Amino acid sequence: MANIHQHLVPFSFGQIARSHGLDYAGQIAIPYLGVVGEKAFTREFTERFIEAKTQGSGEMKIIKDGTHFSTYDKPEYVAEGADALSEFFNKHLV
């Protein structure tokens, strides 16, 4: 079994804090699903990430009327996001 540590790239906290997901979107080849609230302030970042992704599929599930925080807190939004993830994983990993 390969030593997993030989495949990890060390980052300092400062590097991680200054990094942005968009910087790496073009390098991610695995399928990606962004689950985001319709009214979330972070929705734009998810849209931009998917647009910048050049390898593998990129999809987005928008939770109607959801905000950034309500998609974590409201049981019906959490269930909708979990269902979307289940469908996505069944489509891409099975």
Biopython code that builds the backbone (N, CA, C, O; Angstrom):
import numpy as np
from Bio.PDB.StructureBuilder import StructureBuilder

atoms = [
    (1, "MET", "N", (0.845, -1.180, 0.000)),
    (1, "MET", "CA", (0.000, 0.000, 0.000)),
    (1, "MET", "C", (0.892, 1.245, 0.000)),
    (1, "MET", "O", (1.839, 1.344, 0.781)),
    (2, "ALA", "N", (0.579, 2.177, -0.875)),
    (2, "ALA", "CA", (1.395, 3.383, -1.007)),
    (2, "ALA", "C", (1.266, 4.259, 0.227)),
    (2, "ALA", "O", (0.216, 4.309, 0.868)),
    (3, "ASN", "N", (2.337, 4.936, 0.542)),
    (3, "ASN", "CA", (2.325, 5.879, 1.649)),
    (3, "ASN", "C", (1.576, 7.128, 1.200)),
    (3, "ASN", "O", (2.029, 7.842, 0.306)),
    (4, "ILE", "N", (0.439, 7.390, 1.816)),
    (4, "ILE", "CA", (-0.404, 8.518, 1.410)),
    (4, "ILE", "C", (0.313, 9.855, 1.560)),
    (4, "ILE", "O", (0.024, 10.797, 0.823)),
    (5, "HIS", "N", (1.231, 9.948, 2.492)),
    (5, "HIS", "CA", (1.905, 11.223, 2.740)),
    (5, "HIS", "C", (2.785, 11.656, 1.573)),
    (5, "HIS", "O", (3.071, 12.846, 1.434)),
    (6, "GLN", "N", (3.212, 10.742, 0.748)),
    (6, "GLN", "CA", (4.048, 11.131, -0.379)),
    (6, "GLN", "C", (3.234, 11.844, -1.463)),
    (6, "GLN", "O", (3.813, 12.426, -2.381)),
    (7, "HIS", "N", (1.912, 11.807, -1.371)),
    (7, "HIS", "CA", (1.061, 12.440, -2.364)),
    (7, "HIS", "C", (0.460, 13.756, -1.890)),
    (7, "HIS", "O", (-0.233, 14.432, -2.650)),
    (8, "LEU", "N", (0.716, 14.117, -0.659)),
    (8, "LEU", "CA", (0.165, 15.353, -0.132)),
    (8, "LEU", "C", (1.143, 16.503, -0.334)),
    (8, "LEU", "O", (2.357, 16.337, -0.216)),
    (9, "VAL", "N", (0.596, 17.656, -0.636)),
    (9, "VAL", "CA", (1.417, 18.853, -0.798)),
    (9, "VAL", "C", (1.273, 19.672, 0.484)),
    (9, "VAL", "O", (0.160, 20.041, 0.858)),
    (10, "PRO", "N", (2.376, 19.956, 1.151)),
    (10, "PRO", "CA", (2.262, 20.714, 2.405)),
    (10, "PRO", "C", (1.918, 22.178, 2.133)),
    (10, "PRO", "O", (2.487, 22.810, 1.243)),
    (11, "PHE", "N", (1.002, 22.686, 2.896)),
    (11, "PHE", "CA", (0.609, 24.090, 2.826)),
    (11, "PHE", "C", (0.714, 24.686, 4.218)),
    (11, "PHE", "O", (0.474, 24.009, 5.217)),
    (12, "SER", "N", (1.065, 25.931, 4.271)),
    (12, "SER", "CA", (1.009, 26.627, 5.548)),
    (12, "SER", "C", (-0.383, 27.229, 5.687)),
    (12, "SER", "O", (-1.106, 27.366, 4.700)),
    (13, "PHE", "N", (-0.757, 27.587, 6.904)),
    (13, "PHE", "CA", (-2.055, 28.224, 7.115)),
    (13, "PHE", "C", (-2.150, 29.497, 6.275)),
    (13, "PHE", "O", (-3.200, 29.779, 5.697)),
    (14, "GLY", "N", (-1.078, 30.256, 6.205)),
    (14, "GLY", "CA", (-1.077, 31.491, 5.419)),
    (14, "GLY", "C", (-1.348, 31.234, 3.946)),
    (14, "GLY", "O", (-2.076, 31.997, 3.311)),
    (15, "GLN", "N", (-0.774, 30.171, 3.395)),
    (15, "GLN", "CA", (-1.020, 29.835, 1.992)),
    (15, "GLN", "C", (-2.477, 29.455, 1.768)),
    (15, "GLN", "O", (-3.094, 29.868, 0.786)),
    (16, "ILE", "N", (-3.014, 28.673, 2.678)),
    (16, "ILE", "CA", (-4.405, 28.258, 2.546)),
    (16, "ILE", "C", (-5.325, 29.469, 2.662)),
    (16, "ILE", "O", (-6.282, 29.591, 1.897)),
    (17, "ALA", "N", (-5.053, 30.354, 3.597)),
    (17, "ALA", "CA", (-5.887, 31.538, 3.799)),
    (17, "ALA", "C", (-5.876, 32.454, 2.579)),
    (17, "ALA", "O", (-6.872, 33.123, 2.304)),
    (18, "ARG", "N", (-4.773, 32.494, 1.848)),
    (18, "ARG", "CA", (-4.669, 33.361, 0.668)),
    (18, "ARG", "C", (-5.136, 32.673, -0.612)),
    (18, "ARG", "O", (-5.284, 33.332, -1.641)),
    (19, "SER", "N", (-5.368, 31.373, -0.569)),
    (19, "SER", "CA", (-5.746, 30.664, -1.793)),
    (19, "SER", "C", (-7.240, 30.834, -2.064)),
    (19, "SER", "O", (-8.021, 31.159, -1.170)),
    (20, "HIS", "N", (-7.597, 30.613, -3.283)),
    (20, "HIS", "CA", (-8.985, 30.735, -3.717)),
    (20, "HIS", "C", (-9.304, 29.527, -4.574)),
    (20, "HIS", "O", (-8.489, 29.128, -5.407)),
    (21, "GLY", "N", (-10.475, 28.937, -4.385)),
    (21, "GLY", "CA", (-10.859, 27.752, -5.138)),
    (21, "GLY", "C", (-10.776, 27.934, -6.638)),
    (21, "GLY", "O", (-10.472, 26.987, -7.364)),
    (22, "LEU", "N", (-11.044, 29.140, -7.111)),
    (22, "LEU", "CA", (-10.968, 29.389, -8.555)),
    (22, "LEU", "C", (-9.560, 29.169, -9.100)),
    (22, "LEU", "O", (-9.388, 28.854, -10.277)),
    (23, "ASP", "N", (-8.556, 29.335, -8.244)),
    (23, "ASP", "CA", (-7.176, 29.127, -8.674)),
    (23, "ASP", "C", (-6.926, 27.676, -9.099)),
    (23, "ASP", "O", (-6.003, 27.405, -9.867)),
    (24, "TYR", "N", (-7.745, 26.750, -8.603)),
    (24, "TYR", "CA", (-7.519, 25.331, -8.838)),
    (24, "TYR", "C", (-8.591, 24.677, -9.699)),
    (24, "TYR", "O", (-8.482, 23.492, -10.011)),
    (25, "ALA", "N", (-9.608, 25.406, -10.085)),
    (25, "ALA", "CA", (-10.740, 24.822, -10.810)),
    (25, "ALA", "C", (-10.312, 24.095, -12.082)),
    (25, "ALA", "O", (-10.834, 23.022, -12.383)),
    (26, "GLY", "N", (-9.386, 24.655, -12.817)),
    (26, "GLY", "CA", (-8.942, 24.044, -14.059)),
    (26, "GLY", "C", (-8.151, 22.763, -13.873)),
    (26, "GLY", "O", (-7.948, 22.020, -14.834)),
    (27, "GLN", "N", (-7.703, 22.492, -12.660)),
    (27, "GLN", "CA", (-6.906, 21.300, -12.380)),
    (27, "GLN", "C", (-7.731, 20.142, -11.834)),
    (27, "GLN", "O", (-7.230, 19.022, -11.731)),
    (28, "ILE", "N", (-8.979, 20.394, -11.487)),
    (28, "ILE", "CA", (-9.807, 19.361, -10.867)),
    (28, "ILE", "C", (-10.535, 18.590, -11.955)),
    (28, "ILE", "O", (-11.389, 19.134, -12.654)),
    (29, "ALA", "N", (-10.190, 17.323, -12.089)),
    (29, "ALA", "CA", (-10.738, 16.504, -13.157)),
    (29, "ALA", "C", (-11.913, 15.641, -12.712)),
    (29, "ALA", "O", (-12.651, 15.132, -13.555)),
    (30, "ILE", "N", (-12.101, 15.469, -11.423)),
    (30, "ILE", "CA", (-13.197, 14.628, -10.950)),
    (30, "ILE", "C", (-14.520, 15.390, -11.062)),
    (30, "ILE", "O", (-14.529, 16.621, -11.053)),
    (31, "PRO", "N", (-15.624, 14.669, -11.167)),
    (31, "PRO", "CA", (-16.921, 15.344, -11.223)),
    (31, "PRO", "C", (-17.143, 16.198, -9.974)),
    (31, "PRO", "O", (-16.692, 15.852, -8.882)),
    (32, "TYR", "N", (-17.840, 17.312, -10.152)),
    (32, "TYR", "CA", (-18.058, 18.274, -9.069)),
    (32, "TYR", "C", (-19.521, 18.688, -9.050)),
    (32, "TYR", "O", (-20.104, 18.989, -10.092)),
    (33, "LEU", "N", (-20.105, 18.701, -7.873)),
    (33, "LEU", "CA", (-21.451, 19.222, -7.684)),
    (33, "LEU", "C", (-21.395, 20.324, -6.641)),
    (33, "LEU", "O", (-20.970, 20.092, -5.509)),
    (34, "GLY", "N", (-21.817, 21.503, -7.012)),
    (34, "GLY", "CA", (-21.934, 22.601, -6.067)),
    (34, "GLY", "C", (-23.386, 22.717, -5.639)),
    (34, "GLY", "O", (-24.268, 22.882, -6.482)),
    (35, "VAL", "N", (-23.644, 22.633, -4.352)),
    (35, "VAL", "CA", (-24.991, 22.809, -3.811)),
    (35, "VAL", "C", (-25.029, 24.195, -3.185)),
    (35, "VAL", "O", (-24.243, 24.502, -2.289)),
    (36, "VAL", "N", (-25.946, 25.028, -3.660)),
    (36, "VAL", "CA", (-25.937, 26.429, -3.244)),
    (36, "VAL", "C", (-27.370, 26.955, -3.143)),
    (36, "VAL", "O", (-28.251, 26.557, -3.905)),
    (37, "GLY", "N", (-27.576, 27.850, -2.192)),
    (37, "GLY", "CA", (-28.875, 28.495, -2.060)),
    (37, "GLY", "C", (-29.094, 29.508, -3.165)),
    (37, "GLY", "O", (-28.162, 30.190, -3.589)),
    (38, "GLU", "N", (-30.315, 29.602, -3.624)),
    (38, "GLU", "CA", (-30.674, 30.548, -4.688)),
    (38, "GLU", "C", (-30.293, 31.985, -4.315)),
    (38, "GLU", "O", (-29.871, 32.760, -5.174)),
    (39, "LYS", "N", (-30.440, 32.334, -3.049)),
    (39, "LYS", "CA", (-30.172, 33.694, -2.580)),
    (39, "LYS", "C", (-28.839, 33.805, -1.833)),
    (39, "LYS", "O", (-28.585, 34.804, -1.160)),
    (40, "ALA", "N", (-28.003, 32.793, -1.951)),
    (40, "ALA", "CA", (-26.738, 32.775, -1.216)),
    (40, "ALA", "C", (-25.754, 33.794, -1.784)),
    (40, "ALA", "O", (-25.628, 33.946, -2.999)),
    (41, "PHE", "N", (-25.067, 34.481, -0.891)),
    (41, "PHE", "CA", (-24.035, 35.417, -1.344)),
    (41, "PHE", "C", (-22.875, 34.673, -1.993)),
    (41, "PHE", "O", (-22.086, 35.276, -2.720)),
    (42, "THR", "N", (-22.764, 33.395, -1.744)),
    (42, "THR", "CA", (-21.690, 32.574, -2.307)),
    (42, "THR", "C", (-22.060, 31.941, -3.645)),
    (42, "THR", "O", (-21.224, 31.283, -4.265)),
    (43, "ARG", "N", (-23.279, 32.126, -4.092)),
    (43, "ARG", "CA", (-23.724, 31.495, -5.349)),
    (43, "ARG", "C", (-22.820, 31.879, -6.517)),
    (43, "ARG", "O", (-22.459, 31.033, -7.335)),
    (44, "GLU", "N", (-22.465, 33.138, -6.588)),
    (44, "GLU", "CA", (-21.611, 33.609, -7.692)),
    (44, "GLU", "C", (-20.285, 32.850, -7.731)),
    (44, "GLU", "O", (-19.788, 32.533, -8.812)),
    (45, "PHE", "N", (-19.710, 32.559, -6.571)),
    (45, "PHE", "CA", (-18.434, 31.840, -6.535)),
    (45, "PHE", "C", (-18.596, 30.418, -7.048)),
    (45, "PHE", "O", (-17.717, 29.904, -7.740)),
    (46, "THR", "N", (-19.706, 29.781, -6.718)),
    (46, "THR", "CA", (-19.961, 28.430, -7.211)),
    (46, "THR", "C", (-20.136, 28.451, -8.723)),
    (46, "THR", "O", (-19.593, 27.594, -9.421)),
    (47, "GLU", "N", (-20.881, 29.414, -9.232)),
    (47, "GLU", "CA", (-21.077, 29.549, -10.679)),
    (47, "GLU", "C", (-19.741, 29.779, -11.387)),
    (47, "GLU", "O", (-19.465, 29.166, -12.418)),
    (48, "ARG", "N", (-18.930, 30.653, -10.837)),
    (48, "ARG", "CA", (-17.621, 30.951, -11.447)),
    (48, "ARG", "C", (-16.701, 29.740, -11.400)),
    (48, "ARG", "O", (-15.951, 29.490, -12.343)),
    (49, "PHE", "N", (-16.756, 28.984, -10.302)),
    (49, "PHE", "CA", (-15.931, 27.783, -10.184)),
    (49, "PHE", "C", (-16.307, 26.780, -11.268)),
    (49, "PHE", "O", (-15.431, 26.226, -11.933)),
    (50, "ILE", "N", (-17.591, 26.546, -11.447)),
    (50, "ILE", "CA", (-18.040, 25.584, -12.460)),
    (50, "ILE", "C", (-17.659, 26.062, -13.860)),
    (50, "ILE", "O", (-17.247, 25.257, -14.695)),
    (51, "GLU", "N", (-17.789, 27.347, -14.122)),
    (51, "GLU", "CA", (-17.387, 27.895, -15.423)),
    (51, "GLU", "C", (-15.890, 27.737, -15.664)),
    (51, "GLU", "O", (-15.468, 27.522, -16.800)),
    (52, "ALA", "N", (-15.084, 27.840, -14.610)),
    (52, "ALA", "CA", (-13.623, 27.752, -14.736)),
    (52, "ALA", "C", (-13.126, 26.309, -14.797)),
    (52, "ALA", "O", (-11.978, 26.061, -15.166)),
    (53, "LYS", "N", (-13.982, 25.365, -14.439)),
    (53, "LYS", "CA", (-13.597, 23.951, -14.428)),
    (53, "LYS", "C", (-13.474, 23.473, -15.874)),
    (53, "LYS", "O", (-14.447, 23.527, -16.626)),
    (54, "THR", "N", (-12.310, 23.015, -16.263)),
    (54, "THR", "CA", (-12.067, 22.632, -17.655)),
    (54, "THR", "C", (-12.007, 21.125, -17.873)),
    (54, "THR", "O", (-12.010, 20.665, -19.015)),
    (55, "GLN", "N", (-11.953, 20.355, -16.792)),
    (55, "GLN", "CA", (-11.867, 18.901, -16.901)),
    (55, "GLN", "C", (-12.994, 18.269, -16.081)),
    (55, "GLN", "O", (-13.332, 18.762, -15.004)),
    (56, "GLY", "N", (-13.562, 17.200, -16.578)),
    (56, "GLY", "CA", (-14.613, 16.524, -15.831)),
    (56, "GLY", "C", (-15.879, 17.359, -15.758)),
    (56, "GLY", "O", (-15.888, 18.538, -16.112)),
    (57, "SER", "N", (-16.931, 16.735, -15.298)),
    (57, "SER", "CA", (-18.212, 17.438, -15.264)),
    (57, "SER", "C", (-18.288, 18.390, -14.080)),
    (57, "SER", "O", (-17.660, 18.172, -13.044)),
    (58, "GLY", "N", (-19.054, 19.427, -14.250)),
    (58, "GLY", "CA", (-19.328, 20.377, -13.194)),
    (58, "GLY", "C", (-20.813, 20.703, -13.212)),
    (58, "GLY", "O", (-21.343, 21.156, -14.226)),
    (59, "GLU", "N", (-21.470, 20.476, -12.108)),
    (59, "GLU", "CA", (-22.908, 20.699, -12.032)),
    (59, "GLU", "C", (-23.228, 21.529, -10.792)),
    (59, "GLU", "O", (-22.437, 21.616, -9.853)),
    (60, "MET", "N", (-24.423, 22.139, -10.821)),
    (60, "MET", "CA", (-24.835, 22.944, -9.686)),
    (60, "MET", "C", (-26.287, 22.624, -9.349)),
    (60, "MET", "O", (-27.144, 22.545, -10.229)),
    (61, "LYS", "N", (-26.540, 22.443, -8.067)),
    (61, "LYS", "CA", (-27.900, 22.274, -7.557)),
    (61, "LYS", "C", (-28.230, 23.547, -6.788)),
    (61, "LYS", "O", (-27.557, 23.888, -5.815)),
    (62, "ILE", "N", (-29.270, 24.244, -7.232)),
    (62, "ILE", "CA", (-29.691, 25.480, -6.580)),
    (62, "ILE", "C", (-30.896, 25.177, -5.703)),
    (62, "ILE", "O", (-31.908, 24.660, -6.177)),
    (63, "ILE", "N", (-30.779, 25.502, -4.427)),
    (63, "ILE", "CA", (-31.861, 25.306, -3.476)),
    (63, "ILE", "C", (-32.757, 26.547, -3.523)),
    (63, "ILE", "O", (-32.355, 27.622, -3.079)),
    (64, "LYS", "N", (-33.972, 26.393, -4.063)),
    (64, "LYS", "CA", (-34.900, 27.522, -4.228)),
    (64, "LYS", "C", (-35.145, 28.214, -2.884)),
    (64, "LYS", "O", (-35.438, 27.572, -1.875)),
    (65, "ASP", "N", (-35.017, 29.523, -2.903)),
    (65, "ASP", "CA", (-35.223, 30.401, -1.743)),
    (65, "ASP", "C", (-34.151, 30.246, -0.666)),
    (65, "ASP", "O", (-34.216, 30.933, 0.354)),
    (66, "GLY", "N", (-33.187, 29.384, -0.856)),
    (66, "GLY", "CA", (-32.154, 29.178, 0.153)),
    (66, "GLY", "C", (-31.140, 30.301, 0.183)),
    (66, "GLY", "O", (-30.819, 30.897, -0.845)),
    (67, "THR", "N", (-30.639, 30.583, 1.377)),
    (67, "THR", "CA", (-29.518, 31.495, 1.552)),
    (67, "THR", "C", (-28.295, 30.639, 1.877)),
    (67, "THR", "O", (-28.394, 29.417, 1.979)),
    (68, "HIS", "N", (-27.158, 31.280, 2.036)),
    (68, "HIS", "CA", (-25.951, 30.517, 2.361)),
    (68, "HIS", "C", (-26.148, 29.722, 3.646)),
    (68, "HIS", "O", (-25.833, 28.533, 3.693)),
    (69, "PHE", "N", (-26.657, 30.356, 4.668)),
    (69, "PHE", "CA", (-26.772, 29.692, 5.963)),
    (69, "PHE", "C", (-27.995, 28.791, 6.071)),
    (69, "PHE", "O", (-27.935, 27.754, 6.732)),
    (70, "SER", "N", (-29.097, 29.161, 5.440)),
    (70, "SER", "CA", (-30.303, 28.335, 5.570)),
    (70, "SER", "C", (-30.132, 26.971, 4.912)),
    (70, "SER", "O", (-30.801, 26.014, 5.300)),
    (71, "THR", "N", (-29.255, 26.869, 3.934)),
    (71, "THR", "CA", (-29.039, 25.556, 3.307)),
    (71, "THR", "C", (-28.349, 24.588, 4.257)),
    (71, "THR", "O", (-28.364, 23.379, 4.022)),
    (72, "TYR", "N", (-27.747, 25.097, 5.319)),
    (72, "TYR", "CA", (-27.154, 24.253, 6.365)),
    (72, "TYR", "C", (-28.128, 24.009, 7.505)),
    (72, "TYR", "O", (-28.015, 23.005, 8.209)),
    (73, "ASP", "N", (-29.097, 24.926, 7.700)),
    (73, "ASP", "CA", (-29.919, 24.922, 8.903)),
    (73, "ASP", "C", (-31.348, 24.414, 8.723)),
    (73, "ASP", "O", (-31.887, 23.784, 9.632)),
    (74, "LYS", "N", (-31.961, 24.665, 7.598)),
    (74, "LYS", "CA", (-33.358, 24.277, 7.404)),
    (74, "LYS", "C", (-33.422, 22.815, 6.959)),
    (74, "LYS", "O", (-32.860, 22.457, 5.924)),
    (75, "PRO", "N", (-34.094, 21.985, 7.724)),
    (75, "PRO", "CA", (-34.127, 20.547, 7.398)),
    (75, "PRO", "C", (-34.560, 20.241, 5.958)),
    (75, "PRO", "O", (-34.006, 19.343, 5.323)),
    (76, "GLU", "N", (-35.541, 20.978, 5.447)),
    (76, "GLU", "CA", (-35.995, 20.699, 4.080)),
    (76, "GLU", "C", (-34.926, 21.051, 3.040)),
    (76, "GLU", "O", (-34.831, 20.390, 2.006)),
    (77, "TYR", "N", (-34.123, 22.086, 3.309)),
    (77, "TYR", "CA", (-33.040, 22.448, 2.383)),
    (77, "TYR", "C", (-31.895, 21.442, 2.487)),
    (77, "TYR", "O", (-31.302, 21.055, 1.480)),
    (78, "VAL", "N", (-31.595, 21.027, 3.707)),
    (78, "VAL", "CA", (-30.547, 20.022, 3.904)),
    (78, "VAL", "C", (-30.936, 18.731, 3.187)),
    (78, "VAL", "O", (-30.104, 18.114, 2.522)),
    (79, "ALA", "N", (-32.200, 18.323, 3.320)),
    (79, "ALA", "CA", (-32.679, 17.104, 2.663)),
    (79, "ALA", "C", (-32.581, 17.229, 1.143)),
    (79, "ALA", "O", (-32.194, 16.275, 0.468)),
    (80, "GLU", "N", (-32.927, 18.389, 0.605)),
    (80, "GLU", "CA", (-32.851, 18.604, -0.838)),
    (80, "GLU", "C", (-31.404, 18.525, -1.328)),
    (80, "GLU", "O", (-31.123, 17.930, -2.369)),
    (81, "GLY", "N", (-30.500, 19.126, -0.572)),
    (81, "GLY", "CA", (-29.084, 19.051, -0.930)),
    (81, "GLY", "C", (-28.546, 17.632, -0.824)),
    (81, "GLY", "O", (-27.790, 17.186, -1.687)),
    (82, "ALA", "N", (-28.934, 16.922, 0.230)),
    (82, "ALA", "CA", (-28.485, 15.534, 0.411)),
    (82, "ALA", "C", (-29.023, 14.647, -0.709)),
    (82, "ALA", "O", (-28.307, 13.780, -1.209)),
    (83, "ASP", "N", (-30.269, 14.857, -1.101)),
    (83, "ASP", "CA", (-30.834, 14.083, -2.214)),
    (83, "ASP", "C", (-30.070, 14.351, -3.506)),
    (83, "ASP", "O", (-29.806, 13.430, -4.280)),
    (84, "ALA", "N", (-29.715, 15.616, -3.737)),
    (84, "ALA", "CA", (-28.950, 15.972, -4.936)),
    (84, "ALA", "C", (-27.574, 15.301, -4.918)),
    (84, "ALA", "O", (-27.105, 14.811, -5.945)),
    (85, "LEU", "N", (-26.934, 15.281, -3.752)),
    (85, "LEU", "CA", (-25.635, 14.621, -3.631)),
    (85, "LEU", "C", (-25.749, 13.120, -3.871)),
    (85, "LEU", "O", (-24.906, 12.532, -4.548)),
    (86, "SER", "N", (-26.783, 12.503, -3.323)),
    (86, "SER", "CA", (-26.991, 11.070, -3.514)),
    (86, "SER", "C", (-27.166, 10.746, -4.994)),
    (86, "SER", "O", (-26.553, 9.813, -5.513)),
    (87, "GLU", "N", (-28.004, 11.522, -5.662)),
    (87, "GLU", "CA", (-28.224, 11.323, -7.107)),
    (87, "GLU", "C", (-26.925, 11.518, -7.886)),
    (87, "GLU", "O", (-26.606, 10.739, -8.785)),
    (88, "PHE", "N", (-26.179, 12.564, -7.532)),
    (88, "PHE", "CA", (-24.916, 12.865, -8.205)),
    (88, "PHE", "C", (-23.917, 11.732, -8.029)),
    (88, "PHE", "O", (-23.292, 11.295, -8.996)),
    (89, "PHE", "N", (-23.763, 11.251, -6.783)),
    (89, "PHE", "CA", (-22.813, 10.164, -6.535)),
    (89, "PHE", "C", (-23.244, 8.882, -7.235)),
    (89, "PHE", "O", (-22.405, 8.158, -7.769)),
    (90, "ASN", "N", (-24.530, 8.598, -7.238)),
    (90, "ASN", "CA", (-25.001, 7.407, -7.946)),
    (90, "ASN", "C", (-24.741, 7.499, -9.442)),
    (90, "ASN", "O", (-24.462, 6.492, -10.092)),
    (91, "LYS", "N", (-24.830, 8.684, -9.976)),
    (91, "LYS", "CA", (-24.587, 8.917, -11.410)),
    (91, "LYS", "C", (-23.103, 8.798, -11.760)),
    (91, "LYS", "O", (-22.753, 8.238, -12.799)),
    (92, "HIS", "N", (-22.232, 9.324, -10.894)),
    (92, "HIS", "CA", (-20.819, 9.427, -11.238)),
    (92, "HIS", "C", (-19.904, 8.397, -10.577)),
    (92, "HIS", "O", (-18.785, 8.185, -11.043)),
    (93, "LEU", "N", (-20.356, 7.758, -9.511)),
    (93, "LEU", "CA", (-19.458, 6.844, -8.791)),
    (93, "LEU", "C", (-19.867, 5.371, -8.858)),
    (93, "LEU", "O", (-19.091, 4.494, -8.480)),
    (94, "VAL", "N", (-21.064, 5.102, -9.330)),
    (94, "VAL", "CA", (-21.529, 3.705, -9.367)),
    (94, "VAL", "C", (-21.257, 3.109, -10.715)),
    (94, "VAL", "O", (-21.573, 1.943, -10.950)),
]
sb = StructureBuilder()
sb.init_structure("model")
sb.init_model(0)
sb.init_chain("A")
sb.init_seg("    ")
for serial, (resi, resn, name, xyz) in enumerate(atoms, 1):
    if name == "N":
        sb.init_residue(resn, " ", resi, " ")
    sb.init_atom(name, np.array(xyz, "f"), 0.0, 1.0, " ", f" {name:<3s}", serial, name[0])
structure = sb.get_structure()
